[in-house]
Amino acid sequence: MNKNESPKSSRRRILQAGVAIVAAGAAVRPAAAADEPPKVEKTLVGYQDKPNQDGQKCINCQVFLPPNACVTVAGTISPNGWCGVYTPKT
């Protein structure tokens, strides 16, 4: 802060600089990450590497992404796996 600047003006400059830094950080974030919804951990949805008792499996689910991913669940997904977000393809 220089002699001619009030403490209020100095705080404003610091806040403006902080906002600019945060905005710059957001702009650097990869575009793919910004477009993807957050994924949940396997344990939260009861994921298992085998079909459920009714024969439901990831490869027949609407949110399965071949060869081994999911729109909703994080990590590597087995096509023969199953979890609580299973939604059969129509």
Number of C-alpha atoms within 10 A of each C-alpha: 10 7 5 7 9 10 11 8 12 13 12 11 13 11 12 11 12 12 12 12 12 10 11 11 10 11 11 8 10 9 9 8 9 11 8 10 10 12 12 13 13 17 11 10 15 11 21 18 14 16 18 17 8 6 11 18 23 31 24 17 19 15 18 23 15 12 11 15 18 21 14 19 21 14 13 11 23 21 21 17 19 25 23 12 15 21 15 14 11 6
